[in-house]
Amino acid sequence: MREQAKPQDLLDWYDRHARALPWRVPPHSNVRPDPYRIWLSEIMLQQTTVPAVKPYFEAFTARWPTVTALAEARDEDVMAAWAGLGYYARARNLLKCARAVTVDHGGVFPDTLEGLLSLPGVGPYTAGAVAAIAFDQPATVVDGNVERVMARLHDEHTPLPAAKPILTQMAAALTPATRPGDYAQAVMDLGATLCTPRNPACGLCPWRRACAAWEAGTAAELPKKAPKARKPTRLGIAYLARRVDGAWLLERRPDKGLLGGMLGWPGSDWGEAPQEAPPIRAEWKTLPGEARHTFTHFHLRLTVKTALVPMDRPPERGDFIELPEFSPSDLPTVMRKAFDLARSA
């Protein structure tokens, strides 16, 4: 007969196998988790892997060790530090939230779910994670790992995303009043290390005897997912103008929209048939190849054009950035791909 899933069994496993992460306090530590570090990590981890986030988290916390320090940072510095991590609206919301915590809450994060939900850019998942992990509130935390664990534990075959409220309810029913922060991290660790998307290590799982999918032999099939719509392809043109003294012509994108607030190459609109839109009068050379990048909802293929321009020619859009101040690493990934194409031409 299948056993009942017990939160304590998972906590016992977590005490032995918790991942060491730079934002995490080990179980049974006398150190209280820092809400700033928990919040920052959760924002960074949205749609991004732990290995990708680690160096960014360490760089951010070294440069801006408190929420107040981050609130006082220049927008362009934070956007540059975020470059390459993707989903740039997160960086804009990061600053809005840090400033709200500093101005409206005296630099102290609210310690309730309701208070956290009132902050800019903080949704139910992030609020639940901070409430549980930083303040040990019995909040339900459901990410992709938790959804997978719940779907298998209950042998739930409703496809995602329709299954989300069902799986959230299942997760809420298991969330304990004791050590809810450790429990939230334990479920995420279980999904990340044992109950993985492919080849789950069921033999090592502390909930194996309570798992309906293990009993039914369906674990590898779950969670079910609705077929994804085919991503369209958009085309565009990126113009890389370099002045004879080495300065590059760049422009900051509008705050709203894709890559909002990021520094990048002037270019055309992105669509089926982009129109020429050079930012400065020049003899433009079209490079062989394309800069290709995939966003959440579409593929992008950029034609890259380059030109060398004289010192006395003003641009119609953008500003020339002197060579000592230009760092390709400050560009979003798609813009860096265009730069790499130009550099290798």
C-alpha positions in Angstrom: 0.0 0.0 0.0 1.3 3.4 -0.9 2.5 5.6 2.0 1.4 9.1 2.8 3.9 11.8 1.8 5.3 13.3 5.0 7.0 16.7 5.0 9.4 15.5 7.7 10.8 12.8 5.5 11.7 15.4 3.0 13.2 17.7 5.6 15.3 14.8 7.0 16.6 14.3 3.4 17.3 18.0 3.0 19.3 18.1 6.2 21.7 15.7 4.6 21.6 16.7 1.0 20.8 20.5 0.8 22.6 22.2 -2.1 25.2 24.8 -1.1 24.1 28.0 -2.9 25.6 31.5 -2.4 22.2 32.9 -1.3 21.3 30.1 1.0 21.7 29.5 4.7 22.3 25.8 5.5 19.7 24.0 7.5 19.8 24.3 11.3 22.1 27.3 10.9 22.0 30.0 13.6 22.2 32.6 10.8 19.0 34.1 9.6 18.5 34.3 5.8 18.9 37.8 4.4 15.7 38.8 2.7 17.6 40.9 0.2 19.7 38.0 -0.9 16.7 35.7 -1.1 14.7 38.2 -3.1 17.6 39.0 -5.5 18.3 35.3 -6.1 14.6 34.5 -6.8 14.3 37.4 -9.3 17.5 36.2 -11.1 16.4 32.6 -11.1 13.1 33.3 -12.9 13.4 31.4 -16.2 17.2 31.1 -15.6 19.3 28.2 -14.4 21.3 28.1 -11.1 24.7 27.8 -12.9 23.9 30.9 -15.0 22.7 32.9 -12.0 25.6 32.2 -9.6 28.2 34.5 -11.1 25.7 37.3 -11.6 24.4 37.0 -8.0 28.0 37.1 -6.6 28.8 40.1 -8.7 25.7 42.0 -7.7 26.0 41.3 -4.0 29.7 42.3 -4.1 28.9 45.6 -5.8 25.6 46.3 -4.1 25.6 44.3 -0.7 22.3 45.7 0.6 18.9 46.7 -0.9 19.7 50.3 -0.1 22.9 50.2 -2.0 21.1 48.7 -5.0 18.4 51.4 -4.7 21.1 54.1 -5.0 22.7 52.6 -8.1 22.5 54.2 -11.4 20.0 52.6 -13.8 22.6 52.1 -16.5 25.1 50.5 -14.2 22.5 47.9 -13.1 21.3 47.2 -16.6 25.0 46.8 -17.7 25.6 44.4 -14.8 22.5 42.4 -15.8 23.5 42.1 -19.5 23.6 38.5 -20.7 21.1 37.3 -18.0 18.1 37.9 -20.2 14.5 38.9 -19.5 15.6 42.5 -18.9 12.2 43.6 -17.5 13.4 41.8 -14.4 16.3 44.3 -14.0 14.0 47.3 -14.3 11.6 45.8 -11.7 14.6 45.0 -9.5 15.5 48.7 -9.3 11.8 49.7 -8.8 11.4 47.2 -6.0 14.8 48.1 -4.3 13.8 51.8 -4.3 10.3 51.0 -2.9 11.8 49.0 -0.1 14.3 51.8 0.7 11.9 54.7 0.4 8.6 53.2 1.6 9.9 50.6 4.1 13.1 52.1 5.5 15.3 49.6 3.7 13.6 46.6 5.4 11.6 44.1 3.4 8.0 43.4 4.6 7.8 40.2 6.5 4.3 39.1 5.4 3.0 37.7 2.1 0.7 40.6 1.7 3.4 43.2 2.3 5.7 41.5 -0.1 3.0 41.3 -2.8 2.6 45.1 -2.5 6.2 45.6 -3.9 6.8 46.4 -7.6 7.7 43.4 -9.7 7.0 40.9 -6.9 4.4 38.3 -7.8 2.9 35.3 -5.9 5.9 33.0 -6.5 8.6 35.5 -5.4 6.5 36.7 -2.5 5.9 33.1 -1.3 9.6 32.3 -1.6 10.8 35.3 0.4 8.1 34.9 3.0 8.9 31.2 3.5 12.7 31.2 3.2 13.6 34.6 4.7 10.8 34.9 7.3 9.8 31.2 7.8 6.2 31.9 7.0 4.1 28.9 5.9 3.8 30.2 2.3 3.4 27.8 -0.6 6.3 28.1 -3.1 5.7 26.6 -6.6 8.3 26.7 -9.3 8.9 24.3 -12.2 10.7 21.8 -9.9 7.9 21.8 -7.5 5.3 21.3 -10.2 7.2 18.3 -11.5 7.4 16.8 -8.0 3.7 17.3 -7.3 2.6 15.9 -10.7 4.6 12.8 -10.1 3.8 12.4 -6.4 0.0 12.5 -7.3 0.3 11.0 -10.8 -1.4 14.0 -12.1 -1.8 13.9 -15.9 -3.5 17.2 -16.6 -1.1 19.0 -18.9 0.6 22.3 -18.0 -0.2 25.1 -17.9 -3.8 24.1 -17.1 -2.4 21.9 -14.3 -0.8 24.9 -12.4 -3.7 25.6 -10.0 -4.1 21.9 -9.3 -0.4 21.4 -8.6 -0.3 24.5 -6.5 -3.2 23.2 -4.4 -1.3 19.9 -3.9 1.8 21.8 -2.9 -0.2 23.9 -0.4 -1.7 20.8 1.2 1.8 19.5 2.0 3.4 22.8 3.2 4.1 22.4 6.9 3.9 25.0 9.7 7.3 23.8 11.0 10.4 24.9 9.0 8.4 26.1 6.0 11.5 27.9 4.6 13.6 24.7 4.7 10.7 22.7 3.3 10.3 25.1 0.3 13.9 24.7 -0.5 13.8 21.0 0.0 11.1 20.5 -2.6 13.0 22.6 -5.1 16.2 20.7 -4.4 14.3 17.4 -4.8 13.1 18.4 -8.2 16.5 19.8 -9.2 18.7 16.9 -8.1 16.6 13.7 -8.0 13.1 14.2 -9.5 14.7 15.6 -12.7 12.9 16.0 -16.0 14.8 13.1 -17.5 15.9 9.9 -15.8 14.6 10.7 -12.3 16.6 8.9 -9.6 13.5 7.4 -7.9 15.6 4.9 -6.0 17.1 7.7 -3.9 13.9 9.7 -3.4 12.7 10.1 0.2 9.1 10.2 -1.1 9.4 7.2 -3.4 7.0 5.0 -1.4 4.5 7.8 -1.4 4.8 8.5 -5.1 1.8 7.5 -7.2 3.7 7.9 -10.5 6.5 5.7 -9.2 3.9 3.1 -8.3 2.2 3.4 -11.7 5.5 3.6 -13.7 4.6 6.9 -15.2 7.2 9.2 -13.5 9.2 9.8 -16.7 6.1 11.0 -18.5 5.2 13.7 -16.1 4.4 16.5 -15.9 2.4 16.5 -19.1 2.7 19.7 -21.2 0.4 21.1 -23.8 2.0 21.4 -27.3 3.9 24.6 -27.7 3.0 27.0 -30.4 5.6 27.3 -33.1 7.8 30.4 -32.6 7.7 32.9 -35.5 10.9 34.3 -36.9 11.5 38.1 -37.1 14.1 39.9 -39.1 16.0 43.1 -38.4 19.0 45.2 -39.2 21.7 46.2 -36.7 24.0 49.1 -37.6 27.5 49.1 -36.1 29.2 52.4 -36.8 32.7 53.1 -35.5 34.3 56.5 -35.6 37.9 56.8 -36.8 39.1 57.3 -33.1 37.6 53.9 -32.2 34.3 55.1 -30.5 31.2 53.1 -31.2 27.7 54.4 -31.9 25.2 53.0 -29.5 21.7 53.9 -28.3 19.7 53.1 -25.2 16.5 51.3 -25.9 13.2 52.7 -24.5 12.4 51.6 -21.0 9.3 49.7 -22.2 9.5 46.8 -24.5 12.0 44.1 -25.3 15.5 44.8 -24.0 14.0 47.9 -22.4 16.6 50.3 -20.9 19.5 48.3 -22.4 22.4 49.8 -24.4 22.6 48.4 -27.9 23.2 49.0 -31.6 20.8 51.3 -33.5 18.7 49.3 -35.8 15.5 48.8 -37.7 12.2 47.5 -36.4 12.0 43.7 -36.1 9.4 42.1 -38.4 8.8 40.2 -41.6 10.3 42.9 -43.9 12.5 45.4 -41.9 13.1 48.8 -43.5 16.5 50.4 -43.7 17.0 52.8 -40.8 20.7 53.8 -40.7 21.5 56.0 -37.6 24.2 58.1 -39.4 25.1 58.9 -43.0 27.8 56.4 -44.1 28.9 53.8 -46.6 27.4 50.7 -45.0 28.9 47.3 -45.6 26.6 44.3 -45.1 28.5 41.4 -43.4 28.1 37.8 -44.4 26.1 35.7 -41.9 23.5 36.8 -39.3 23.3 37.4 -35.6 20.7 35.0 -34.5 19.0 34.8 -31.1 15.9 33.2 -29.6 13.6 35.1 -27.3 10.7 33.7 -25.3 8.1 34.2 -28.1 10.1 34.4 -31.3 13.4 33.8 -33.2 15.4 36.9 -34.3 17.7 37.1 -37.3 19.7 40.3 -37.6 21.5 41.4 -40.7 24.6 43.3 -39.5 25.9 46.3 -41.3 29.1 48.2 -40.4 30.6 51.5 -41.3 33.6 53.7 -40.4 32.7 57.4 -40.0 34.7 60.6 -39.6 35.1 62.5 -36.4 33.0 65.5 -37.4 29.8 63.6 -38.6 27.0 63.7 -36.0 24.6 60.7 -35.7 20.9 61.0 -36.2 20.3 58.6 -33.4 22.4 57.4 -30.5 25.7 58.6 -29.1 29.3 57.7 -29.6 30.8 55.8 -26.7 34.5 56.4 -26.3 36.6 53.2 -26.5 37.7 53.2 -22.8 34.1 53.4 -21.7 32.8 50.7 -24.1 32.5 47.1 -22.8 30.9 44.4 -25.0 30.0 42.6 -21.9 27.5 45.4 -21.0 25.5 44.6 -24.1 22.5 42.2 -24.1 23.3 38.8 -25.7 21.8 39.5 -29.1 23.7 42.8 -29.4 26.9 41.1 -28.3 26.4 38.5 -31.1 26.2 41.3 -33.6 29.4 42.7 -32.2 31.2 39.4 -32.4 30.1 39.0 -36.0 31.5 42.4 -36.8 34.7 41.8 -34.9 35.4 38.5 -36.8 34.6 39.9 -40.2 
